[in-house]
Amino acid sequence: MISAILVAGVLALAFGVVLGYAAVRFKVEGNPVVDKIDAMLPQTQCGQCGFPGCRPYAEAIAKGEAEINLCPPGGESGMLSLAQLLDKSPVPFDETLVNLKEDAVALIDEQSCIGCTLCIQACPVDAILGTSKQMHTVIASECTGCELCLPPCPVDCIQMIPVKKDLRTWKWPYPIVAQPMLQETLPPKAKAA
C-alpha cells in the first residue's frame, strides 16, 4: 500500500517537472503592442474593418498594414485612443473605407423564421438564441449591430432596427487618455524637474 502511494507520488512529481519544463520551453510570447491595441478595440468581432475580428485587426495595425480609423464600433474616440497609443496623428474616418452607420439591433421575424440556425452560426457574439427547426430570437442587449446575420438567412426574416438614443440606450463615449497633453499643461518649473 505504501509503495503504491510512493510510486503515485513519484509519477506525479515527474509529470509536474515535465509540464513545468514544457511551459517554460514552449511558452508563446505575445506582442505587447498588439495586446494593448486589442484591449482598446470594442471586441465586437464584427468584421466591419475588413478583418475577421478585433485581434487580426490589432495585429495588422501593429505591423503597419492597416490604418487606425477602420473600426466603426470604436468610433472616433477609439481611433483617437489608438493614435495616442501609437504616437500617430489622428486620421479622420474615410466613408469610402468604413461604412459609418447608426447603431442598430437585429430583429428576427419569428413567424417567418424556419429555424435553419445559419444566423446563429454567423453571429460573432452569440446574440441569437434558437435551435434547429425552431424559431430564433435576438438578445438585444448583446447584439452589436454588425449585420453578419443578414446574408446567411435564406428567408430574409432578419432586419436591422435603429436604436433610439434616449436615457436607457445612451452610453458615455470611451475615455481618451491624454498623457502627452499633461506635459503641455504643466508649469515650466514642473517640466524641468
Biotite code that builds the C-alpha atoms (Angstrom):
import biotite.structure as struc

atoms = struc.array([
    struc.Atom([0.000, 0.000, 0.000], chain_id="A", res_id=1, res_name="MET", atom_name="CA", element="C"),
    struc.Atom([2.745, 2.462, 0.961], chain_id="A", res_id=2, res_name="ILE", atom_name="CA", element="C"),
    struc.Atom([4.793, 1.507, -2.103], chain_id="A", res_id=3, res_name="SER", atom_name="CA", element="C"),
    struc.Atom([1.775, 2.272, -4.373], chain_id="A", res_id=4, res_name="ALA", atom_name="CA", element="C"),
    struc.Atom([1.432, 5.712, -2.769], chain_id="A", res_id=5, res_name="ILE", atom_name="CA", element="C"),
    struc.Atom([5.148, 6.369, -3.232], chain_id="A", res_id=6, res_name="LEU", atom_name="CA", element="C"),
    struc.Atom([5.003, 5.300, -6.893], chain_id="A", res_id=7, res_name="VAL", atom_name="CA", element="C"),
    struc.Atom([1.982, 7.567, -7.469], chain_id="A", res_id=8, res_name="ALA", atom_name="CA", element="C"),
    struc.Atom([3.817, 10.458, -5.768], chain_id="A", res_id=9, res_name="GLY", atom_name="CA", element="C"),
    struc.Atom([6.948, 9.936, -7.877], chain_id="A", res_id=10, res_name="VAL", atom_name="CA", element="C"),
    struc.Atom([4.866, 9.781, -11.056], chain_id="A", res_id=11, res_name="LEU", atom_name="CA", element="C"),
    struc.Atom([3.004, 12.954, -10.097], chain_id="A", res_id=12, res_name="ALA", atom_name="CA", element="C"),
    struc.Atom([6.318, 14.701, -9.387], chain_id="A", res_id=13, res_name="LEU", atom_name="CA", element="C"),
    struc.Atom([7.748, 13.524, -12.720], chain_id="A", res_id=14, res_name="ALA", atom_name="CA", element="C"),
    struc.Atom([4.677, 14.754, -14.621], chain_id="A", res_id=15, res_name="PHE", atom_name="CA", element="C"),
    struc.Atom([4.870, 18.078, -12.772], chain_id="A", res_id=16, res_name="GLY", atom_name="CA", element="C"),
    struc.Atom([8.522, 18.519, -13.756], chain_id="A", res_id=17, res_name="VAL", atom_name="CA", element="C"),
    struc.Atom([7.770, 17.629, -17.400], chain_id="A", res_id=18, res_name="VAL", atom_name="CA", element="C"),
    struc.Atom([4.800, 20.024, -17.546], chain_id="A", res_id=19, res_name="LEU", atom_name="CA", element="C"),
    struc.Atom([6.810, 22.793, -15.864], chain_id="A", res_id=20, res_name="GLY", atom_name="CA", element="C"),
    struc.Atom([9.646, 22.352, -18.347], chain_id="A", res_id=21, res_name="TYR", atom_name="CA", element="C"),
    struc.Atom([7.212, 22.315, -21.289], chain_id="A", res_id=22, res_name="ALA", atom_name="CA", element="C"),
    struc.Atom([5.527, 25.509, -20.060], chain_id="A", res_id=23, res_name="ALA", atom_name="CA", element="C"),
    struc.Atom([8.875, 27.321, -19.955], chain_id="A", res_id=24, res_name="VAL", atom_name="CA", element="C"),
    struc.Atom([10.351, 25.764, -23.104], chain_id="A", res_id=25, res_name="ARG", atom_name="CA", element="C"),
    struc.Atom([7.324, 26.153, -25.357], chain_id="A", res_id=26, res_name="PHE", atom_name="CA", element="C"),
    struc.Atom([5.972, 29.427, -23.978], chain_id="A", res_id=27, res_name="LYS", atom_name="CA", element="C"),
    struc.Atom([4.328, 31.535, -26.668], chain_id="A", res_id=28, res_name="VAL", atom_name="CA", element="C"),
    struc.Atom([5.307, 35.165, -26.392], chain_id="A", res_id=29, res_name="GLU", atom_name="CA", element="C"),
    struc.Atom([2.652, 37.680, -27.377], chain_id="A", res_id=30, res_name="GLY", atom_name="CA", element="C"),
    struc.Atom([3.350, 41.091, -28.797], chain_id="A", res_id=31, res_name="ASN", atom_name="CA", element="C"),
    struc.Atom([2.608, 43.611, -26.020], chain_id="A", res_id=32, res_name="PRO", atom_name="CA", element="C"),
    struc.Atom([1.745, 46.331, -28.551], chain_id="A", res_id=33, res_name="VAL", atom_name="CA", element="C"),
    struc.Atom([-0.805, 44.050, -30.221], chain_id="A", res_id=34, res_name="VAL", atom_name="CA", element="C"),
    struc.Atom([-2.233, 43.222, -26.791], chain_id="A", res_id=35, res_name="ASP", atom_name="CA", element="C"),
    struc.Atom([-2.645, 46.930, -25.966], chain_id="A", res_id=36, res_name="LYS", atom_name="CA", element="C"),
    struc.Atom([-4.241, 47.702, -29.326], chain_id="A", res_id=37, res_name="ILE", atom_name="CA", element="C"),
    struc.Atom([-6.573, 44.716, -28.989], chain_id="A", res_id=38, res_name="ASP", atom_name="CA", element="C"),
    struc.Atom([-7.590, 45.863, -25.493], chain_id="A", res_id=39, res_name="ALA", atom_name="CA", element="C"),
    struc.Atom([-8.631, 49.254, -26.917], chain_id="A", res_id=40, res_name="MET", atom_name="CA", element="C"),
    struc.Atom([-10.824, 47.750, -29.639], chain_id="A", res_id=41, res_name="LEU", atom_name="CA", element="C"),
    struc.Atom([-14.505, 47.152, -28.774], chain_id="A", res_id=42, res_name="PRO", atom_name="CA", element="C"),
    struc.Atom([-14.323, 43.319, -29.178], chain_id="A", res_id=43, res_name="GLN", atom_name="CA", element="C"),
    struc.Atom([-17.462, 43.125, -31.293], chain_id="A", res_id=44, res_name="THR", atom_name="CA", element="C"),
    struc.Atom([-15.716, 40.770, -33.786], chain_id="A", res_id=45, res_name="GLN", atom_name="CA", element="C"),
    struc.Atom([-17.972, 42.297, -36.454], chain_id="A", res_id=46, res_name="CYS", atom_name="CA", element="C"),
    struc.Atom([-15.554, 42.361, -39.380], chain_id="A", res_id=47, res_name="GLY", atom_name="CA", element="C"),
    struc.Atom([-16.572, 45.881, -40.445], chain_id="A", res_id=48, res_name="GLN", atom_name="CA", element="C"),
    struc.Atom([-12.870, 46.818, -40.538], chain_id="A", res_id=49, res_name="CYS", atom_name="CA", element="C"),
    struc.Atom([-12.201, 44.212, -43.225], chain_id="A", res_id=50, res_name="GLY", atom_name="CA", element="C"),
    struc.Atom([-10.540, 41.769, -40.824], chain_id="A", res_id=51, res_name="PHE", atom_name="CA", element="C"),
    struc.Atom([-12.179, 38.656, -39.328], chain_id="A", res_id=52, res_name="PRO", atom_name="CA", element="C"),
    struc.Atom([-12.069, 40.034, -35.785], chain_id="A", res_id=53, res_name="GLY", atom_name="CA", element="C"),
    struc.Atom([-10.520, 42.550, -33.417], chain_id="A", res_id=54, res_name="CYS", atom_name="CA", element="C"),
    struc.Atom([-7.293, 40.596, -32.797], chain_id="A", res_id=55, res_name="ARG", atom_name="CA", element="C"),
    struc.Atom([-6.362, 40.266, -36.514], chain_id="A", res_id=56, res_name="PRO", atom_name="CA", element="C"),
    struc.Atom([-7.114, 43.984, -36.956], chain_id="A", res_id=57, res_name="TYR", atom_name="CA", element="C"),
    struc.Atom([-4.863, 44.802, -33.976], chain_id="A", res_id=58, res_name="ALA", atom_name="CA", element="C"),
    struc.Atom([-2.068, 42.683, -35.481], chain_id="A", res_id=59, res_name="GLU", atom_name="CA", element="C"),
    struc.Atom([-2.428, 44.485, -38.819], chain_id="A", res_id=60, res_name="ALA", atom_name="CA", element="C"),
    struc.Atom([-2.274, 47.894, -37.106], chain_id="A", res_id=61, res_name="ILE", atom_name="CA", element="C"),
    struc.Atom([0.856, 46.867, -35.183], chain_id="A", res_id=62, res_name="ALA", atom_name="CA", element="C"),
    struc.Atom([2.542, 45.717, -38.423], chain_id="A", res_id=63, res_name="LYS", atom_name="CA", element="C"),
    struc.Atom([1.576, 48.958, -40.173], chain_id="A", res_id=64, res_name="GLY", atom_name="CA", element="C"),
    struc.Atom([-0.667, 47.115, -42.645], chain_id="A", res_id=65, res_name="GLU", atom_name="CA", element="C"),
    struc.Atom([-3.911, 48.833, -41.605], chain_id="A", res_id=66, res_name="ALA", atom_name="CA", element="C"),
    struc.Atom([-4.984, 52.328, -40.641], chain_id="A", res_id=67, res_name="GLU", atom_name="CA", element="C"),
    struc.Atom([-6.309, 53.128, -37.167], chain_id="A", res_id=68, res_name="ILE", atom_name="CA", element="C"),
    struc.Atom([-9.600, 54.524, -38.500], chain_id="A", res_id=69, res_name="ASN", atom_name="CA", element="C"),
    struc.Atom([-11.331, 51.366, -39.741], chain_id="A", res_id=70, res_name="LEU", atom_name="CA", element="C"),
    struc.Atom([-13.375, 50.413, -36.652], chain_id="A", res_id=71, res_name="CYS", atom_name="CA", element="C"),
    struc.Atom([-16.929, 51.862, -36.749], chain_id="A", res_id=72, res_name="PRO", atom_name="CA", element="C"),
    struc.Atom([-17.960, 50.411, -33.338], chain_id="A", res_id=73, res_name="PRO", atom_name="CA", element="C"),
    struc.Atom([-14.897, 52.020, -31.736], chain_id="A", res_id=74, res_name="GLY", atom_name="CA", element="C"),
    struc.Atom([-15.804, 55.331, -33.326], chain_id="A", res_id=75, res_name="GLY", atom_name="CA", element="C"),
    struc.Atom([-13.757, 58.475, -33.248], chain_id="A", res_id=76, res_name="GLU", atom_name="CA", element="C"),
    struc.Atom([-12.846, 58.092, -29.571], chain_id="A", res_id=77, res_name="SER", atom_name="CA", element="C"),
    struc.Atom([-11.397, 54.635, -30.280], chain_id="A", res_id=78, res_name="GLY", atom_name="CA", element="C"),
    struc.Atom([-9.394, 56.000, -33.190], chain_id="A", res_id=79, res_name="MET", atom_name="CA", element="C"),
    struc.Atom([-8.058, 58.851, -31.046], chain_id="A", res_id=80, res_name="LEU", atom_name="CA", element="C"),
    struc.Atom([-7.040, 56.404, -28.309], chain_id="A", res_id=81, res_name="SER", atom_name="CA", element="C"),
    struc.Atom([-5.197, 54.253, -30.857], chain_id="A", res_id=82, res_name="LEU", atom_name="CA", element="C"),
    struc.Atom([-3.495, 57.349, -32.303], chain_id="A", res_id=83, res_name="ALA", atom_name="CA", element="C"),
    struc.Atom([-2.298, 58.327, -28.862], chain_id="A", res_id=84, res_name="GLN", atom_name="CA", element="C"),
    struc.Atom([-1.090, 54.813, -28.001], chain_id="A", res_id=85, res_name="LEU", atom_name="CA", element="C"),
    struc.Atom([0.855, 54.507, -31.252], chain_id="A", res_id=86, res_name="LEU", atom_name="CA", element="C"),
    struc.Atom([2.005, 58.152, -31.277], chain_id="A", res_id=87, res_name="ASP", atom_name="CA", element="C"),
    struc.Atom([0.349, 58.742, -34.650], chain_id="A", res_id=88, res_name="LYS", atom_name="CA", element="C"),
    struc.Atom([-1.643, 61.643, -35.982], chain_id="A", res_id=89, res_name="SER", atom_name="CA", element="C"),
    struc.Atom([-5.408, 61.125, -35.785], chain_id="A", res_id=90, res_name="PRO", atom_name="CA", element="C"),
    struc.Atom([-6.913, 60.030, -39.095], chain_id="A", res_id=91, res_name="VAL", atom_name="CA", element="C"),
    struc.Atom([-10.479, 61.061, -39.934], chain_id="A", res_id=92, res_name="PRO", atom_name="CA", element="C"),
    struc.Atom([-12.882, 58.312, -40.916], chain_id="A", res_id=93, res_name="PHE", atom_name="CA", element="C"),
    struc.Atom([-12.993, 57.889, -44.685], chain_id="A", res_id=94, res_name="ASP", atom_name="CA", element="C"),
    struc.Atom([-16.556, 56.975, -45.635], chain_id="A", res_id=95, res_name="GLU", atom_name="CA", element="C"),
    struc.Atom([-15.269, 55.033, -48.649], chain_id="A", res_id=96, res_name="THR", atom_name="CA", element="C"),
    struc.Atom([-13.186, 52.814, -46.355], chain_id="A", res_id=97, res_name="LEU", atom_name="CA", element="C"),
    struc.Atom([-15.625, 52.495, -43.487], chain_id="A", res_id=98, res_name="VAL", atom_name="CA", element="C"),
    struc.Atom([-19.391, 52.325, -43.724], chain_id="A", res_id=99, res_name="ASN", atom_name="CA", element="C"),
    struc.Atom([-20.380, 54.632, -40.871], chain_id="A", res_id=100, res_name="LEU", atom_name="CA", element="C"),
    struc.Atom([-23.930, 53.859, -39.831], chain_id="A", res_id=101, res_name="LYS", atom_name="CA", element="C"),
    struc.Atom([-26.172, 54.487, -36.901], chain_id="A", res_id=102, res_name="GLU", atom_name="CA", element="C"),
    struc.Atom([-26.431, 51.963, -34.065], chain_id="A", res_id=103, res_name="ASP", atom_name="CA", element="C"),
    struc.Atom([-28.870, 49.182, -34.836], chain_id="A", res_id=104, res_name="ALA", atom_name="CA", element="C"),
    struc.Atom([-30.019, 45.864, -33.412], chain_id="A", res_id=105, res_name="VAL", atom_name="CA", element="C"),
    struc.Atom([-31.079, 42.772, -35.340], chain_id="A", res_id=106, res_name="ALA", atom_name="CA", element="C"),
    struc.Atom([-34.727, 41.750, -35.121], chain_id="A", res_id=107, res_name="LEU", atom_name="CA", element="C"),
    struc.Atom([-35.952, 38.346, -36.313], chain_id="A", res_id=108, res_name="ILE", atom_name="CA", element="C"),
    struc.Atom([-39.496, 37.999, -37.637], chain_id="A", res_id=109, res_name="ASP", atom_name="CA", element="C"),
    struc.Atom([-40.255, 34.885, -35.606], chain_id="A", res_id=110, res_name="GLU", atom_name="CA", element="C"),
    struc.Atom([-43.266, 33.983, -37.778], chain_id="A", res_id=111, res_name="GLN", atom_name="CA", element="C"),
    struc.Atom([-41.057, 33.738, -40.885], chain_id="A", res_id=112, res_name="SER", atom_name="CA", element="C"),
    struc.Atom([-38.063, 32.061, -39.210], chain_id="A", res_id=113, res_name="CYS", atom_name="CA", element="C"),
    struc.Atom([-37.587, 28.455, -40.374], chain_id="A", res_id=114, res_name="ILE", atom_name="CA", element="C"),
    struc.Atom([-35.018, 27.549, -37.701], chain_id="A", res_id=115, res_name="GLY", atom_name="CA", element="C"),
    struc.Atom([-32.082, 26.946, -40.057], chain_id="A", res_id=116, res_name="CYS", atom_name="CA", element="C"),
    struc.Atom([-29.504, 28.161, -37.430], chain_id="A", res_id=117, res_name="THR", atom_name="CA", element="C"),
    struc.Atom([-27.396, 29.899, -40.113], chain_id="A", res_id=118, res_name="LEU", atom_name="CA", element="C"),
    struc.Atom([-27.752, 33.237, -38.320], chain_id="A", res_id=119, res_name="CYS", atom_name="CA", element="C"),
    struc.Atom([-26.655, 31.670, -35.039], chain_id="A", res_id=120, res_name="ILE", atom_name="CA", element="C"),
    struc.Atom([-23.516, 30.333, -36.706], chain_id="A", res_id=121, res_name="GLN", atom_name="CA", element="C"),
    struc.Atom([-22.765, 33.756, -38.246], chain_id="A", res_id=122, res_name="ALA", atom_name="CA", element="C"),
    struc.Atom([-23.214, 35.787, -35.039], chain_id="A", res_id=123, res_name="CYS", atom_name="CA", element="C"),
    struc.Atom([-19.765, 36.599, -33.578], chain_id="A", res_id=124, res_name="PRO", atom_name="CA", element="C"),
    struc.Atom([-21.111, 37.490, -30.118], chain_id="A", res_id=125, res_name="VAL", atom_name="CA", element="C"),
    struc.Atom([-23.750, 34.761, -29.594], chain_id="A", res_id=126, res_name="ASP", atom_name="CA", element="C"),
    struc.Atom([-26.613, 37.257, -29.500], chain_id="A", res_id=127, res_name="ALA", atom_name="CA", element="C"),
    struc.Atom([-29.071, 34.925, -31.257], chain_id="A", res_id=128, res_name="ILE", atom_name="CA", element="C"),
    struc.Atom([-30.966, 32.195, -29.424], chain_id="A", res_id=129, res_name="LEU", atom_name="CA", element="C"),
    struc.Atom([-32.722, 29.244, -31.001], chain_id="A", res_id=130, res_name="GLY", atom_name="CA", element="C"),
    struc.Atom([-32.443, 25.613, -32.024], chain_id="A", res_id=131, res_name="THR", atom_name="CA", element="C"),
    struc.Atom([-32.762, 23.704, -35.252], chain_id="A", res_id=132, res_name="SER", atom_name="CA", element="C"),
    struc.Atom([-36.257, 23.879, -36.777], chain_id="A", res_id=133, res_name="LYS", atom_name="CA", element="C"),
    struc.Atom([-37.431, 26.227, -34.017], chain_id="A", res_id=134, res_name="GLN", atom_name="CA", element="C"),
    struc.Atom([-37.847, 29.976, -34.129], chain_id="A", res_id=135, res_name="MET", atom_name="CA", element="C"),
    struc.Atom([-34.886, 32.166, -33.226], chain_id="A", res_id=136, res_name="HIS", atom_name="CA", element="C"),
    struc.Atom([-34.725, 35.432, -31.340], chain_id="A", res_id=137, res_name="THR", atom_name="CA", element="C"),
    struc.Atom([-32.109, 38.122, -30.732], chain_id="A", res_id=138, res_name="VAL", atom_name="CA", element="C"),
    struc.Atom([-30.844, 39.157, -27.305], chain_id="A", res_id=139, res_name="ILE", atom_name="CA", element="C"),
    struc.Atom([-30.928, 42.897, -27.983], chain_id="A", res_id=140, res_name="ALA", atom_name="CA", element="C"),
    struc.Atom([-28.523, 43.806, -25.184], chain_id="A", res_id=141, res_name="SER", atom_name="CA", element="C"),
    struc.Atom([-25.878, 41.516, -26.696], chain_id="A", res_id=142, res_name="GLU", atom_name="CA", element="C"),
    struc.Atom([-26.356, 42.456, -30.377], chain_id="A", res_id=143, res_name="CYS", atom_name="CA", element="C"),
    struc.Atom([-23.589, 44.703, -31.744], chain_id="A", res_id=144, res_name="THR", atom_name="CA", element="C"),
    struc.Atom([-25.379, 45.552, -34.987], chain_id="A", res_id=145, res_name="GLY", atom_name="CA", element="C"),
    struc.Atom([-22.646, 44.013, -37.143], chain_id="A", res_id=146, res_name="CYS", atom_name="CA", element="C"),
    struc.Atom([-25.166, 42.716, -39.728], chain_id="A", res_id=147, res_name="GLU", atom_name="CA", element="C"),
    struc.Atom([-23.279, 39.428, -40.174], chain_id="A", res_id=148, res_name="LEU", atom_name="CA", element="C"),
    struc.Atom([-26.527, 37.519, -39.605], chain_id="A", res_id=149, res_name="CYS", atom_name="CA", element="C"),
    struc.Atom([-28.276, 39.098, -42.606], chain_id="A", res_id=150, res_name="LEU", atom_name="CA", element="C"),
    struc.Atom([-26.532, 37.428, -45.585], chain_id="A", res_id=151, res_name="PRO", atom_name="CA", element="C"),
    struc.Atom([-26.881, 33.771, -44.490], chain_id="A", res_id=152, res_name="PRO", atom_name="CA", element="C"),
    struc.Atom([-30.636, 33.990, -43.767], chain_id="A", res_id=153, res_name="CYS", atom_name="CA", element="C"),
    struc.Atom([-32.409, 32.105, -46.596], chain_id="A", res_id=154, res_name="PRO", atom_name="CA", element="C"),
    struc.Atom([-35.834, 33.628, -45.911], chain_id="A", res_id=155, res_name="VAL", atom_name="CA", element="C"),
    struc.Atom([-34.770, 37.233, -45.175], chain_id="A", res_id=156, res_name="ASP", atom_name="CA", element="C"),
    struc.Atom([-36.560, 37.308, -41.844], chain_id="A", res_id=157, res_name="CYS", atom_name="CA", element="C"),
    struc.Atom([-33.907, 39.464, -40.133], chain_id="A", res_id=158, res_name="ILE", atom_name="CA", element="C"),
    struc.Atom([-33.941, 43.230, -40.230], chain_id="A", res_id=159, res_name="GLN", atom_name="CA", element="C"),
    struc.Atom([-31.851, 45.878, -38.534], chain_id="A", res_id=160, res_name="MET", atom_name="CA", element="C"),
    struc.Atom([-33.796, 48.239, -36.275], chain_id="A", res_id=161, res_name="ILE", atom_name="CA", element="C"),
    struc.Atom([-32.122, 51.587, -35.415], chain_id="A", res_id=162, res_name="PRO", atom_name="CA", element="C"),
    struc.Atom([-31.511, 52.107, -31.700], chain_id="A", res_id=163, res_name="VAL", atom_name="CA", element="C"),
    struc.Atom([-33.155, 55.293, -30.465], chain_id="A", res_id=164, res_name="LYS", atom_name="CA", element="C"),
    struc.Atom([-30.896, 57.477, -28.376], chain_id="A", res_id=165, res_name="LYS", atom_name="CA", element="C"),
    struc.Atom([-32.595, 58.037, -25.037], chain_id="A", res_id=166, res_name="ASP", atom_name="CA", element="C"),
    struc.Atom([-31.650, 57.755, -21.380], chain_id="A", res_id=167, res_name="LEU", atom_name="CA", element="C"),
    struc.Atom([-31.875, 53.942, -21.452], chain_id="A", res_id=168, res_name="ARG", atom_name="CA", element="C"),
    struc.Atom([-29.653, 53.422, -24.527], chain_id="A", res_id=169, res_name="THR", atom_name="CA", element="C"),
    struc.Atom([-27.220, 56.348, -24.311], chain_id="A", res_id=170, res_name="TRP", atom_name="CA", element="C"),
    struc.Atom([-23.700, 55.450, -23.220], chain_id="A", res_id=171, res_name="LYS", atom_name="CA", element="C"),
    struc.Atom([-20.714, 57.548, -22.286], chain_id="A", res_id=172, res_name="TRP", atom_name="CA", element="C"),
    struc.Atom([-18.072, 57.519, -25.013], chain_id="A", res_id=173, res_name="PRO", atom_name="CA", element="C"),
    struc.Atom([-14.883, 55.659, -24.223], chain_id="A", res_id=174, res_name="TYR", atom_name="CA", element="C"),
    struc.Atom([-12.405, 57.921, -22.388], chain_id="A", res_id=175, res_name="PRO", atom_name="CA", element="C"),
    struc.Atom([-9.423, 59.283, -24.232], chain_id="A", res_id=176, res_name="ILE", atom_name="CA", element="C"),
    struc.Atom([-6.246, 59.048, -22.200], chain_id="A", res_id=177, res_name="VAL", atom_name="CA", element="C"),
    struc.Atom([-4.445, 62.387, -22.531], chain_id="A", res_id=178, res_name="ALA", atom_name="CA", element="C"),
    struc.Atom([-0.993, 61.720, -21.094], chain_id="A", res_id=179, res_name="GLN", atom_name="CA", element="C"),
    struc.Atom([1.031, 63.701, -23.695], chain_id="A", res_id=180, res_name="PRO", atom_name="CA", element="C"),
    struc.Atom([-1.239, 66.703, -23.173], chain_id="A", res_id=181, res_name="MET", atom_name="CA", element="C"),
    struc.Atom([-0.437, 66.605, -19.446], chain_id="A", res_id=182, res_name="LEU", atom_name="CA", element="C"),
    struc.Atom([3.143, 67.706, -20.174], chain_id="A", res_id=183, res_name="GLN", atom_name="CA", element="C"),
    struc.Atom([1.859, 70.725, -22.127], chain_id="A", res_id=184, res_name="GLU", atom_name="CA", element="C"),
    struc.Atom([-0.307, 71.912, -19.238], chain_id="A", res_id=185, res_name="THR", atom_name="CA", element="C"),
    struc.Atom([2.359, 71.699, -16.525], chain_id="A", res_id=186, res_name="LEU", atom_name="CA", element="C"),
    struc.Atom([4.060, 74.919, -15.420], chain_id="A", res_id=187, res_name="PRO", atom_name="CA", element="C"),
    struc.Atom([7.643, 75.434, -16.747], chain_id="A", res_id=188, res_name="PRO", atom_name="CA", element="C"),
    struc.Atom([9.226, 74.578, -13.350], chain_id="A", res_id=189, res_name="LYS", atom_name="CA", element="C"),
    struc.Atom([7.418, 71.217, -13.198], chain_id="A", res_id=190, res_name="ALA", atom_name="CA", element="C"),
    struc.Atom([8.635, 70.318, -16.731], chain_id="A", res_id=191, res_name="LYS", atom_name="CA", element="C"),
    struc.Atom([12.267, 70.952, -15.804], chain_id="A", res_id=192, res_name="ALA", atom_name="CA", element="C"),
    struc.Atom([12.086, 68.857, -12.624], chain_id="A", res_id=193, res_name="ALA", atom_name="CA", element="C"),
])
